[in-house]
Every structure is written in structure tokens, then in C-alpha cells.
Amino acid sequence: MITNIHDRRTNLHLWRTIDAVAEATWHDNHNPDVDGSHDNADPSASIASGDIYAVRTAISVADAVTWAHAFADEITLYLYDAGSYDTDEG
């Protein structure tokens, strides 16, 4: 389930092909300015077989939202310009 979306595209009008990252929302709850608390987060929560995040490249915005919404865990969806997400950085 999507709990938050961060749109990091430089051109917000390009929607057919983007990169998308679904990250467990609890992962950044150490920040004091977020809803929830890292202390109350379930550290065993995962979005894909124990992973903290999952990546899809060359996907449309609509497909990214559908894909991310299908996760059982609460996730934050990050949108990037196509080809700009560096999977090595994670």
C-alpha cells in the first residue's frame, strides 16, 4: 500500500517511461519530521522477500502506482526520470 509519493523527476510532464522505487516506509522513520516512529516500526517489515526496496525501470507512472500499491507493506513510492535512477546507489 502506498503511504507516500516523492516525485523526483526533473520534467514532470514525462510520464510514459520513468524509473520507480518502492521503499518500505518504516525505513526512513528515524527522521523526527515524519509520521510514525522508528521505535514503533516493525524492523521485520519488507516489501519483497525481506528487501527494504524494489526498483522498476522503464515503467509508466500509472503502472508504477499500480505496482507499488500492490505491496502488502506500507511503502513510499519514488519517481525518477527514465534512466536516471542508479541501481548501484540503492
C-alpha positions in Angstrom: 0.0 0.0 0.0 1.4 3.4 -0.9 1.7 5.8 2.1 3.7 8.5 0.4 5.0 9.6 -3.0 8.1 11.5 -3.7 8.3 12.8 -7.3 12.0 13.4 -8.1 11.5 13.8 -11.9 13.0 16.9 -13.4 10.4 17.0 -16.1 7.0 16.3 -14.5 5.3 16.1 -17.9 7.1 13.0 -19.0 5.0 10.0 -17.7 5.2 7.2 -20.3 8.7 5.9 -19.2 10.1 6.6 -15.7 12.1 4.7 -13.1 10.3 3.9 -9.9 11.5 2.8 -6.4 9.2 1.3 -3.8 10.8 1.6 -0.3 9.4 0.4 3.0 8.0 3.5 4.7 9.4 2.5 8.1 12.9 2.7 6.6 13.2 6.5 7.0 11.2 6.8 10.2 14.3 7.8 12.1 13.7 11.3 10.8 11.8 13.2 13.6 9.7 15.1 11.0 7.8 12.0 9.7 4.5 10.4 10.7 5.1 7.4 12.8 8.1 6.5 14.9 11.1 4.4 14.1 10.8 3.0 17.6 7.4 1.6 16.8 8.3 0.4 13.3 8.4 -3.3 12.6 12.0 -4.0 11.6 11.0 -7.3 10.0 8.6 -5.5 7.6 9.7 -5.9 4.0 8.3 -5.1 0.6 9.8 -8.0 -1.4 11.1 -11.1 0.3 12.9 -9.2 3.0 14.2 -6.4 0.9 13.9 -2.7 2.0 13.2 -1.5 -1.5 12.3 -2.7 -5.0 13.1 -1.0 -8.3 11.2 -0.9 -11.7 12.8 0.8 -14.7 11.2 1.9 -17.9 7.6 1.9 -16.5 4.8 4.4 -16.8 3.6 6.5 -13.9 0.3 4.7 -13.9 2.0 1.3 -13.9 4.4 2.4 -11.2 1.4 3.4 -8.9 -0.4 0.1 -9.6 2.8 -1.9 -9.0 3.6 0.0 -5.7 0.1 -0.2 -4.4 0.1 -4.0 -4.7 2.7 -4.4 -1.9 1.2 -5.5 1.3 3.5 -3.4 3.4 3.3 0.4 3.7 5.7 1.9 1.1 7.0 5.2 -0.2 7.0 5.4 -4.0 9.8 7.4 -5.5 9.5 8.5 -9.2 12.6 9.4 -11.2 13.3 10.4 -14.8 13.8 7.3 -17.0 17.4 6.1 -16.9 18.3 8.4 -14.0 18.0 6.0 -11.1 21.3 4.5 -10.3 20.7 1.0 -9.0 24.3 0.8 -7.7 23.5 3.6 -5.2 20.3 1.9 -3.9 
